[in-house]
């Protein structure tokens, strides 16, 4: 993480603030990369490292226009990592038990509803049936002492590892990682079958060094904070929490996690991500774009680009840019996109002359190239996203807009130059 902090412009807010004011302070900065000083801790906390597509691309050492191509190439060509015997986070090791108050050791933030959370926590675990390790982001709600309620989404990789262990009357050994290079955070945001996220991160970074903890879990050697723990068969209420849409997620029963060891660097830097903020959306949305693009390319060989829009929570709305060859191409693209990312609710298809990263340009295409009675496709009673509060138990009406110009007699649809 520190190498990236030296690479980009990071503001340093020298005025100490209360931890309860941190979320408002982050929002007030517009989520620009900022180091904050807290009254309650003698180390800083950083946010905003991946708050724009430009920062996302910078963390991978590429131009924003090459994000999809670059990610696809690295997924197809992962790189082995190296296991080392030393790590800087071993400088401070604290044994944790049921009498330890973790909120005095790490920042736990009340974003909403009086519940304190970590939001930047990456959890590493071994999937028993696959004999491989997975890393993924998981929010954790503090229950007191050394315990958290960890949000685990059903049918994802950590859920598989946890379920296999619990069904065998065992607890799941895990590592909790905070403060790593953004390329590792990006890798942990992917959910690809049989993907080794560390090998993807190694491909992004041209090499990655990992340290094996006593419980057998691998973690990046340059991590700022690391915790060892176990996910138990106990359950606790988790939430409320601000979800990706900016609305309140429901309270649900989730597994209890117990921490038994904490490591951190001397003079560490903690990391946080604002719920439903720009970083949250970037980390959720951009990793989906290569998958949508590759799926679409099998239907529309002339696809040019795909973007999940921030206004659509980087999850529910997409813009697809194509080189139109036949009048049926846009509707095929709409249906293919909805199939590629089942959470999508709306797809807008545009021509090559439209900048899909410019919301005003896309709206211009809708305003000047769309007639609702023939250019809008609806797919009612479809399974959508549970994040959409307007859905009925995830059942929604999906729709697409063909905002392309006709192939023939289309001169009047073109912008003219001064």
Buried (B, 14 or more C-beta within 10 A) or exposed (E): BBEBBEBBEBEEEEEEBEBEEBBEBBEEBEBBBBBBBBEEBEBBBBBBBBBBBEBBBBBBEBEBEEBBEBBBEBBEEBBEBEEEEEBBBBEBEEEBEEEBEBBEBBBBBBBBBEBBBBBBBBBBBBBBEBEBBBBBBBBBBBBEBBBBBBBBEEEBBBBBBBBBBBEEEEBBBBBBBBBBBBBBBBBBBBBEEEBBBBBBBBBBBEEBBBBBBEBEBBBBBBBBBBBBBBBBBBEBEBBBBBBBBEEBBEBEEBBBBBBBBBBBBEEBBBBBBBBBBBBBBBBBBBBBBBBBBBBBBEBBEEBBBBBBBBEBBBBBBBBBBBEBEEEEBBBBBBBBBBEBBEBBBBBBBBBBEBBBBEEEBBEBBBEEBBEEEEBBBEBEEBEBBBBBEEBEEBEBBBBBBBBBBEEEEEEEBEEEEE
